[in-house]
């Protein structure tokens, strides 16, 4: 392929590929019930630009304001076209996405193939958090719009996970107006999507906003009033009948939730997980027995119920439930707490302390208790220290790796964990490549499991836990469901 103007070189292949293409929240619950309005309590979203979503609140709003190319279920590998009419490939390297021709942004302009080409280029140029879905997972050498409603994607290797990637919120389209103005702050205050709801007025920080359904849907809510507040206050408001639904339940209400909302609560896996990575360059951790010992000395359920306030589920696999393909029967041996076995293993390698666990901002409240667990179980001098995230300086102890995933593809997480730990193994690389090249079927799921199993055997990283979401709702609310990346499906709720 000849190089075209704007080619960015091998370190920015996807950038080059993209360059070749071209109302208020007031009112009583009774009034809301009569008018078909759903009142929802959430926290303040960190942002509302799809390519830079960073929290549950932002993902929830984006899920109502935008329609993705496809819906993808990681557990079954099932893809349902949404903004796309069809996705096809002959060799899993060159993909064609045929768009629906009736897609419209809320400003009335059409959603075209150019909308996606220009948006994806912008996500990379702005270095938004969702850029990794394009640069590290999709890894295209060409993305273009050969016709108004056709996308062409050429990859650098066979990759059957494209449908999973195309479901990512980071790939949702932006209208031409904001792509031309580059007024991201203004757009985040009143985003224009292509989804079932539109924002009726500017989002008010600290207060909320109102969404109105674009087209009538029998039996479903016609509008949603979002109210920003604290989870504990909002939980009590739902219980008292002053709010219809809250999308976060604080830890201190976790037990009460099962009694207060016996048939009206929901928990679902989030695309967020924490891991313990081992410094493989440290001779004390060269032997896998030492790595297993420190992993098994962590009492995950105790930390989940204590300092983590029951907002996570202790891990029993590397792939969290939100991205795990298919069912898994095998257990993760280093995920099980066994202090006696851990101390015995460490004794076999004559481990010399002291040791530190390095944590990132916001993790001190559970990292220090984790270090105390090591002191108790292993009999080593263990401390918790903050890690400078601005540098890649080597550390002299295990360090926490936190991942907020952008796609449903297991490739994203498995490859990222190997990189984070500095793990290089030909067998793992071959397994991951074989899984990537397979179609999104049971076969690919099994291959990803084999790659995951090798990481668990060598244990450059040990699973800790993954996040989960909570919701409780009023008696008049029905049909509440949720998915890992989008959260609650607001368009499906009936009142």
C-alpha positions as CSV (number, residue, x, y, z in Angstrom):
1,X,0.0,0.0,0.0
2,X,1.5,3.4,-0.9
3,X,1.8,5.9,1.8
4,X,-0.5,8.9,1.7
5,X,-0.1,12.4,3.1
6,X,-0.3,12.5,6.8
7,X,1.2,9.0,7.4
8,X,2.3,8.9,11.0
9,X,4.8,6.0,10.9
10,X,4.8,2.6,12.5
11,X,4.5,3.9,16.1
12,X,1.1,5.5,15.2
13,X,-0.3,3.1,12.6
14,X,-3.9,3.6,13.5
15,X,-3.5,7.4,13.5
16,X,-2.3,7.1,9.9
17,X,-5.1,4.7,9.1
18,X,-7.7,7.2,10.3
19,X,-6.1,10.1,8.3
20,X,-6.7,8.3,5.0
21,X,-10.5,8.2,5.6
22,X,-12.4,10.9,5.5
23,X,-35.6,21.0,31.9
24,X,-35.5,20.8,35.4
25,X,-35.2,18.0,38.0
26,X,-38.0,19.1,40.3
27,X,-41.5,17.8,40.8
28,X,-43.2,15.2,43.0
29,X,-42.9,11.4,42.4
30,X,-46.7,11.4,41.9
31,X,-46.4,13.9,39.1
32,X,-43.6,12.0,37.5
33,X,-45.6,8.8,37.7
34,X,-48.6,10.5,35.9
35,X,-46.4,11.9,33.2
36,X,-44.2,8.8,32.5
37,X,-41.0,10.4,33.9
38,X,-38.4,8.2,35.6
39,X,-36.3,9.9,38.3
40,X,-32.8,8.5,38.7
41,X,-30.2,9.2,41.3
42,X,-26.5,9.2,40.3
43,X,-23.2,10.7,41.2
44,X,-21.7,13.5,39.2
45,X,-20.2,12.0,36.0
46,X,-16.5,12.6,35.4
47,X,-17.3,13.5,31.7
48,X,-19.9,13.0,29.0
49,X,-17.7,12.7,25.9
50,X,-17.9,9.0,24.8
51,X,-14.2,8.7,23.9
52,X,-13.2,9.8,27.4
53,X,-15.7,8.1,29.8
54,X,-14.1,7.4,33.2
55,X,-16.9,6.2,35.5
56,X,-20.2,4.4,35.9
57,X,-22.3,7.6,35.8
58,X,-20.8,8.7,32.5
59,X,-21.2,5.2,31.0
60,X,-24.9,5.2,32.1
61,X,-25.7,8.5,30.5
62,X,-23.8,7.6,27.3
63,X,-25.8,4.4,27.1
64,X,-29.0,6.4,26.9
65,X,-27.7,9.2,24.6
66,X,-26.0,7.0,22.0
67,X,-26.6,3.8,20.0
68,X,-23.5,1.7,19.5
69,X,-22.7,0.0,16.2
70,X,-23.5,-3.4,17.9
71,X,-24.4,-4.9,21.2
72,X,-22.0,-7.6,22.2
73,X,-22.5,-10.3,24.9
74,X,-19.1,-11.6,26.1
75,X,-20.6,-14.6,27.8
76,X,-22.2,-15.9,24.6
77,X,-20.2,-14.2,21.8
78,X,-23.6,-13.0,20.4
79,X,-23.6,-9.8,18.4
80,X,-26.8,-7.8,17.8
81,X,-26.6,-5.0,15.1
82,X,-27.7,-1.6,16.3
83,X,-26.4,1.4,14.3
84,X,-24.7,-1.1,12.0
85,X,-26.8,-3.1,9.6
86,X,-24.2,-5.8,9.0
87,X,-20.5,-6.6,9.8
88,X,-18.7,-8.9,7.4
89,X,-15.2,-10.2,6.7
90,X,-13.6,-12.9,4.5
91,X,-10.3,-13.2,6.3
92,X,-10.7,-11.4,9.7
93,X,-8.2,-8.9,8.5
94,X,-10.3,-6.7,6.2
95,X,-13.7,-5.9,7.7
96,X,-16.7,-4.1,6.3
97,X,-19.3,-2.4,8.4
98,X,-22.5,-1.4,6.6
99,X,-24.4,1.3,8.5
100,X,-28.1,1.8,8.8
101,X,-29.1,4.6,6.5
102,X,-31.7,6.0,8.9
103,X,-29.3,6.9,11.6
104,X,-29.5,10.5,12.9
105,X,-27.9,12.6,15.5
106,X,-30.1,14.5,17.8
107,X,-29.3,17.7,15.8
108,X,-30.9,16.1,12.7
109,X,-27.7,15.4,10.8
110,X,-27.1,11.9,9.4
111,X,-24.8,9.4,11.1
112,X,-22.4,8.4,8.2
113,X,-19.3,6.3,7.8
114,X,-17.3,9.6,7.8
115,X,-18.8,10.3,11.3
116,X,-17.0,7.3,12.6
117,X,-13.7,7.9,10.7
118,X,-13.5,11.5,11.9
119,X,-14.5,10.6,15.5
120,X,-12.0,7.8,15.8
121,X,-9.2,10.0,14.5
122,X,-10.2,12.6,17.1
123,X,-10.2,10.1,20.0
124,X,-6.6,9.2,19.1
125,X,-5.5,12.8,18.5
126,X,-7.0,14.0,21.8
127,X,-5.4,11.0,23.6
128,X,-8.7,10.3,25.4
129,X,-8.9,7.4,27.8
130,X,-10.8,5.3,25.2
131,X,-8.0,5.6,22.6
132,X,-6.6,2.3,23.7
133,X,-9.6,0.5,22.2
134,X,-8.3,1.7,18.8
135,X,-4.5,1.8,19.3
136,X,-3.9,-1.3,21.4
137,X,-6.9,-3.5,20.6
138,X,-8.2,-2.8,17.1
139,X,-4.8,-1.9,15.7
140,X,-5.9,-1.0,12.2
141,X,-3.7,-0.1,9.3
142,X,-6.5,1.5,7.4
143,X,-9.9,2.9,8.3
144,X,-11.8,4.6,5.6
145,X,-15.3,5.4,4.3
146,X,-15.5,4.0,0.7
147,X,-19.2,5.1,0.6
148,X,-21.5,7.2,2.7
149,X,-22.7,4.3,4.8
150,X,-19.8,1.8,4.5
151,X,-16.8,1.6,6.8
152,X,-13.7,-0.3,5.7
153,X,-11.3,-1.5,8.4
154,X,-8.0,-3.2,7.6
155,X,-6.1,-4.7,10.5
156,X,-2.4,-5.6,11.1
157,X,-3.3,-9.2,11.8
158,X,-6.3,-11.6,11.7
159,X,-8.5,-10.5,14.6
160,X,-11.9,-12.1,15.1
161,X,-12.8,-9.9,18.1
162,X,-13.7,-6.9,15.9
163,X,-17.5,-7.2,16.8
164,X,-16.6,-7.0,20.5
165,X,-14.5,-3.9,19.9
166,X,-17.1,-2.2,17.8
167,X,-19.5,-2.3,20.8
168,X,-17.2,-0.1,22.8
169,X,-18.5,3.3,24.0
170,X,-15.2,4.8,23.1
171,X,-16.2,4.3,19.4
172,X,-19.5,6.0,19.6
173,X,-19.8,8.7,16.9
174,X,-19.7,12.5,17.4
175,X,-21.6,15.0,15.1
176,X,-19.7,17.1,12.6
177,X,-20.4,20.3,14.5
178,X,-18.3,19.4,17.6
179,X,-15.6,17.8,15.5
180,X,-15.3,21.1,13.6
181,X,-15.5,23.3,16.7
182,X,-13.4,21.2,19.1
183,X,-15.4,22.6,21.9
184,X,-15.2,19.5,24.1
185,X,-16.2,21.4,27.3
186,X,-19.3,22.8,25.7
187,X,-20.2,19.5,24.1
188,X,-19.8,17.6,27.5
189,X,-22.4,20.1,29.0
190,X,-24.9,19.3,26.3
191,X,-23.8,16.2,24.3
192,X,-25.5,15.3,21.0
193,X,-25.8,11.6,20.5
194,X,-27.6,9.2,18.2
195,X,-29.4,7.2,20.8
196,X,-32.9,6.6,22.2
197,X,-32.8,9.7,24.5
198,X,-31.6,13.3,23.9
199,X,-30.6,15.8,26.6
200,X,-33.4,18.4,26.9
201,X,-31.1,21.1,28.2
202,X,-27.6,21.6,29.5
203,X,-26.3,19.2,32.1
204,X,-26.1,21.1,35.4
205,X,-23.0,20.1,37.4
206,X,-24.0,19.1,41.0
207,X,-27.7,19.1,40.0
208,X,-28.4,16.9,37.0
209,X,-30.4,17.0,33.8
210,X,-33.4,15.7,31.9
211,X,-33.4,13.2,29.0
212,X,-36.4,12.9,26.7
213,X,-37.1,9.9,24.4
214,X,-36.5,10.6,20.8
215,X,-39.3,8.2,19.5
216,X,-42.3,6.9,21.4
217,X,-42.0,3.4,22.8
218,X,-45.1,1.7,24.1
219,X,-45.0,1.1,27.8
220,X,-41.6,2.7,28.3
221,X,-40.6,5.9,30.1
222,X,-40.8,9.0,27.9
223,X,-38.3,11.1,30.0
224,X,-35.7,10.6,32.6
225,X,-34.8,13.1,35.3
226,X,-31.3,12.6,36.6
227,X,-30.5,13.9,40.1
228,X,-27.0,14.2,41.4
229,X,-26.4,13.3,45.0
230,X,-24.8,10.9,47.5
231,X,-25.6,7.2,47.3
232,X,-26.7,6.9,50.9
233,X,-29.1,9.9,50.6
234,X,-30.5,8.6,47.3
235,X,-30.9,5.1,48.7
236,X,-33.1,6.5,51.5
237,X,-35.0,8.6,49.0
238,X,-35.9,5.5,46.9
239,X,-37.0,3.7,50.0
240,X,-39.2,6.7,51.0
241,X,-40.8,7.0,47.6
242,X,-39.1,10.3,46.7
243,X,-36.9,8.8,43.9
244,X,-37.6,6.0,41.4
245,X,-34.1,4.4,41.0
246,X,-30.6,4.8,42.3
247,X,-27.6,3.4,40.3
248,X,-25.2,3.1,43.3
249,X,-25.7,1.4,46.7
250,X,-23.1,2.3,49.4
251,X,-21.4,-0.4,51.4
252,X,-23.3,0.4,54.6
253,X,-26.6,-0.3,52.9
254,X,-25.5,-3.6,51.3
255,X,-27.1,-5.9,53.8
256,X,-30.2,-3.8,54.2
257,X,-30.6,-3.8,50.4
258,X,-31.7,-7.5,50.4
259,X,-34.4,-6.7,52.9
260,X,-35.5,-3.2,51.9
261,X,-35.7,-4.1,48.2
262,X,-36.1,-7.9,48.2
263,X,-37.3,-8.2,44.6
264,X,-36.2,-4.7,43.5
265,X,-32.4,-4.8,43.5
266,X,-29.8,-5.7,40.9
267,X,-26.1,-6.4,40.9
268,X,-24.0,-6.7,37.7
269,X,-20.3,-7.0,36.9
270,X,-18.3,-3.9,36.0
271,X,-15.4,-3.7,33.5
272,X,-13.0,-2.8,36.4
273,X,-10.5,-5.0,38.2
274,X,-7.4,-4.8,40.4
275,X,-4.3,-7.1,40.2
276,X,-1.1,-7.6,42.0
277,X,1.9,-7.5,39.7
278,X,5.3,-8.9,40.7
279,X,8.6,-7.3,39.9
280,X,10.1,-10.1,37.8
281,X,13.5,-8.4,37.7
282,X,13.7,-8.8,41.5
283,X,15.5,-12.1,42.2
284,X,13.4,-12.7,45.3
285,X,10.4,-13.1,42.9
286,X,12.1,-15.2,40.2
287,X,10.7,-18.4,41.7
288,X,6.9,-18.8,41.1
289,X,6.6,-20.2,44.6
290,X,7.3,-16.8,46.0
291,X,4.7,-15.2,43.8
292,X,2.1,-17.8,44.7
293,X,2.9,-17.3,48.4
294,X,2.2,-13.6,48.4
295,X,-0.9,-14.1,46.3
296,X,-2.3,-16.8,48.6
297,X,-1.6,-14.7,51.7
298,X,-4.1,-12.1,50.6
299,X,-7.5,-12.5,52.3
300,X,-9.6,-11.1,49.4
301,X,-13.0,-11.6,51.1
302,X,-11.9,-9.8,54.2
303,X,-10.7,-6.8,52.3
304,X,-13.8,-6.8,50.1
305,X,-16.1,-6.8,53.1
306,X,-14.0,-4.3,55.0
307,X,-12.1,-1.4,53.5
308,X,-13.6,-2.0,50.0
309,X,-17.1,-1.6,51.4
310,X,-18.5,-4.5,49.4
311,X,-18.2,-2.8,46.1
312,X,-16.0,-5.6,44.6
313,X,-16.1,-9.4,44.2
314,X,-13.0,-11.4,45.1
315,X,-11.4,-12.8,42.0
316,X,-11.3,-16.4,41.0
317,X,-10.0,-15.8,37.5
318,X,-7.9,-13.2,35.6
319,X,-10.7,-12.3,33.3
320,X,-13.5,-10.6,35.3
321,X,-17.1,-11.6,34.7
322,X,-17.7,-8.6,32.5
323,X,-15.4,-9.9,29.8
324,X,-15.0,-13.6,30.6
325,X,-16.0,-15.6,27.5
326,X,-18.2,-18.6,28.4
327,X,-18.4,-20.5,31.6
328,X,-15.4,-21.5,33.7
329,X,-15.3,-24.5,36.0
330,X,-11.6,-24.5,37.0
331,X,-10.6,-22.5,40.1
332,X,-7.7,-20.1,40.5
333,X,-5.4,-21.6,43.1
334,X,-3.5,-18.4,44.0
335,X,-6.9,-16.6,44.3
336,X,-7.8,-18.7,47.4
337,X,-6.6,-17.4,50.8
338,X,-4.4,-20.0,52.6
339,X,-2.0,-18.5,55.0
340,X,-0.4,-21.7,56.2
341,X,0.2,-22.9,52.6
342,X,1.5,-19.5,51.7
343,X,4.0,-19.4,54.5
344,X,5.2,-23.0,53.6
345,X,5.7,-22.0,50.0
346,X,7.7,-18.9,51.0
347,X,9.9,-21.0,53.3
348,X,10.9,-23.2,50.3
349,X,12.5,-20.3,48.5
350,X,14.3,-18.7,51.6
351,X,12.7,-15.3,50.9
352,X,14.6,-12.4,52.3
353,X,12.5,-9.4,53.5
354,X,11.4,-6.7,54.0
355,X,8.9,-6.1,51.2
356,X,6.6,-3.3,50.1
357,X,3.4,-3.2,48.2
358,X,3.1,-0.2,45.9
359,X,-0.3,1.4,45.4
360,X,-1.8,4.2,43.3
361,X,-3.9,7.2,44.5
362,X,-7.1,6.2,46.3
363,X,-5.9,2.7,47.2
364,X,-4.1,3.4,50.5
365,X,-7.2,2.4,52.6
366,X,-7.0,-1.2,51.4
367,X,-3.3,-1.5,50.5
368,X,-2.2,-1.0,54.1
369,X,-4.5,-3.7,55.5
370,X,-3.1,-6.0,52.7
371,X,0.4,-5.4,53.9
372,X,-0.7,-6.3,57.4
373,X,-2.1,-9.5,56.1
374,X,1.3,-10.3,54.7
375,X,3.0,-9.6,58.0
376,X,0.6,-11.9,59.8
377,X,0.5,-14.8,57.3
378,X,4.0,-14.8,56.0
379,X,6.0,-13.4,58.9
380,X,7.8,-10.8,56.7
381,X,8.2,-7.1,57.3
382,X,5.7,-5.6,54.9
383,X,4.7,-2.0,54.2
384,X,2.5,-0.2,51.8
385,X,3.9,2.7,49.7
386,X,2.5,5.1,47.1
387,X,3.9,4.6,43.6
388,X,4.8,7.5,41.4
389,X,2.6,6.9,38.4
390,X,4.4,9.5,36.4
391,X,7.6,7.4,36.1
392,X,8.2,3.8,35.2
393,X,11.0,3.4,37.8
394,X,11.5,-0.1,39.0
395,X,10.0,-1.0,42.3
396,X,11.3,-3.5,45.0
397,X,8.0,-5.2,45.7
398,X,4.6,-6.2,44.2
399,X,2.6,-3.3,42.8
400,X,-1.1,-2.8,42.2
401,X,-2.4,-2.8,38.6
402,X,-5.9,-1.4,38.1
403,X,-7.6,-1.8,34.8
404,X,-10.7,0.0,33.6
405,X,-11.6,-1.9,30.3
406,X,-12.8,-0.2,27.1
407,X,-13.8,-3.3,25.2
408,X,-15.3,-6.7,25.8
409,X,-12.4,-8.5,24.1
410,X,-10.2,-10.7,26.4
411,X,-7.3,-9.6,24.3
412,X,-7.3,-6.1,25.8
413,X,-6.9,-7.3,29.4
414,X,-4.6,-10.3,28.8
415,X,-2.2,-8.3,26.7
416,X,-2.3,-5.3,29.1
417,X,-1.5,-7.5,32.1
418,X,1.4,-9.1,30.4
419,X,2.8,-5.7,29.5
420,X,2.3,-4.3,33.0
421,X,4.3,-7.1,34.6
422,X,7.0,-7.2,31.9
423,X,6.1,-10.8,31.1
424,X,7.4,-12.2,27.9
425,X,6.9,-15.8,26.9
426,X,6.7,-17.3,23.4
427,X,4.0,-19.8,24.4
428,X,1.7,-17.2,25.8
429,X,2.2,-15.0,22.7
430,X,1.3,-17.8,20.4
431,X,-1.8,-18.7,22.4
432,X,-3.0,-15.1,22.4
433,X,-2.4,-14.8,18.7
434,X,-4.3,-18.0,18.0
435,X,-7.3,-16.8,20.2
436,X,-7.2,-13.4,18.4
437,X,-7.3,-15.0,15.0
438,X,-10.3,-17.2,15.8
439,X,-13.8,-16.2,15.2
440,X,-15.9,-15.0,18.1
441,X,-17.1,-18.5,19.0
442,X,-16.7,-21.2,21.7
443,X,-13.3,-22.0,20.1
444,X,-11.9,-18.5,20.6
445,X,-13.2,-18.6,24.2
446,X,-11.3,-21.8,24.9
447,X,-8.1,-20.4,23.4
448,X,-8.3,-17.3,25.5
449,X,-8.8,-19.5,28.5
450,X,-5.6,-21.3,27.6
451,X,-3.7,-18.0,27.5
452,X,-5.3,-17.0,30.8
453,X,-4.3,-20.4,32.3
454,X,-0.7,-19.9,31.4
455,X,-0.6,-16.5,33.1
456,X,-2.1,-18.1,36.2
457,X,0.5,-20.9,36.1
458,X,3.4,-18.5,35.8
459,X,1.7,-15.8,37.8
460,X,3.4,-12.5,36.8
461,X,0.2,-11.0,38.0
462,X,-2.3,-12.2,40.6
463,X,-6.0,-11.4,40.5
464,X,-7.4,-9.5,43.4
465,X,-11.0,-8.5,42.7
466,X,-13.4,-6.9,40.1
467,X,-16.0,-4.3,40.6
468,X,-19.8,-4.7,40.6
469,X,-22.7,-2.3,40.2
470,X,-25.8,-2.0,42.4
471,X,-29.2,-0.6,41.8
472,X,-32.5,-0.4,43.8
473,X,-35.8,0.9,42.6
474,X,-39.4,1.8,43.5
475,X,-42.4,-0.6,43.1
476,X,-43.7,1.2,40.0
477,X,-40.4,0.5,38.1
478,X,-40.1,-2.6,36.0
479,X,-37.8,-4.4,33.5
480,X,-34.5,-3.2,35.0
481,X,-31.5,-4.9,33.4
482,X,-27.9,-4.0,33.1
483,X,-24.7,-4.8,31.1
484,X,-21.1,-4.5,32.3
485,X,-20.1,-1.6,30.1
486,X,-23.2,0.4,29.7
487,X,-24.8,-0.2,33.1
488,X,-28.6,-0.1,33.5
489,X,-30.5,-0.2,30.2
490,X,-32.6,2.9,30.7
491,X,-34.4,2.5,27.4
492,X,-35.8,-0.9,28.4
493,X,-37.4,0.3,31.7
494,X,-41.2,0.6,32.0
495,X,-43.2,2.4,34.6
